[in-house]
């Protein structure tokens, strides 16, 4: 069972914050800290030009802590409500503050393509596990986002990284 949350991630060293929306499993602490990063997985991609990514690279993911501010049902209306709340919080005045990592106004609903649930199977077709998004699958397995997308589209039967 999943839910949408509006969360705040705080840098434990300098107290700067990041506010975002995340879809998460109700029963599992996924250690997501924001901007596609998890505190238990060393990012395998090059850090982007986002302030938050640069801060995680500088301070280490373990120096960030996420707290849930608001929770919403895992429905289209729940998702929209979460992004509406993010838009209220991450406004122009918020972005002007010196203690935030957010760079753009909140409330932008991402495309649903990357949010679809993804299932992992072995080469014999036996179910292994499921992930709530391509990004989560990529972070958890170390397989590239594009590799997982290609497998989902049927462009490839399996990823070489699994062999």
C-alpha positions, -999 to +999 in steps of 0.1 A: +000+000+000+014+034-010+008+070-001+020+104-012+039+126+012+050+161+013+084+159+031+111+182+044+147+170+043+172+188+066+209+189+063+220+180+099+252+200+095+240+234+082+202+230+088+194+239+051+162+222+039+146+207+008+108+203+005+093+178-020+067+152-028+073+115-028+052+084-033+062+058-008+052+024+007+032+028+039+048-002+055+084+004+045+109+032+054+125+037+020+152+062+031+144+086+003+159+120+010+149+139-021+157+147-057+159+110-066+184+103-039+183+077-011+205+078+020+214+041+018+226+040-018+257+057-031+245+075-062+258+060-094+251+089-116+271+121-119+258+148-096+237+172-115+238+210-111+210+210-085+219+225-051+205+195-033+226+170-053+258+191-047+250+193-010+246+155-007+279+150-026+296+174-002+281+163+031+271+127+024+236+113+023+238+101+059+238+138+070+203+144+057+171+135+075+136+134+060+105+141+079+069+138+067+049+170+068+017+159+052+002+125+039-022+119+011-039+088-003-024+070-033-050+082-057-049+108-085-067+133-062-042+125-034-013+131-058-027+164-069-034+175-033+002+167-024+016+188-052-009+216-044+005+216-008+040+216-022+031+246-043+018+264-012+051+257+007+077+261-021+066+296-033+086+326-045+093+338-009+105+304+001+129+302-028+145+336-018+155+321+016+192+314+021+185+281+040+168+262+012+180+238-016+149+241-037+155+259-069+121+260-086+085+266-075+068+236-060+036+219-074+049+206-107+033+172-112+058+149-129+049+128-159+034+095-149+057+074-170+084+072-144+059+066-116+045+033-128+051+003-107+079-020-120+083-057-114+116-076-115+117-112-127+145-137-131+154-151-165+129-180-159+101-156-154+099-160-117+088-129-098+116-114-076+103-081-063+084-049-073+093-012-071+069+017-070+087+035-098+115+032-124+136+056-103+132+035-072+140+003-092+172+020-106+183+033-071+176-001-055+193-023-081+220-001-095+206-007-131+204+025-151+171+043-155+172+039-193+180+002-190+150-004-169+128+017-193+141-003-222+132-036-205+098-023-196+091-013-232+102-047-244+133-034-263+155-058-244+147-091-226+171-086-197+198-063-185+234-075-188+240-063-153+218-092-140+240-119-155 
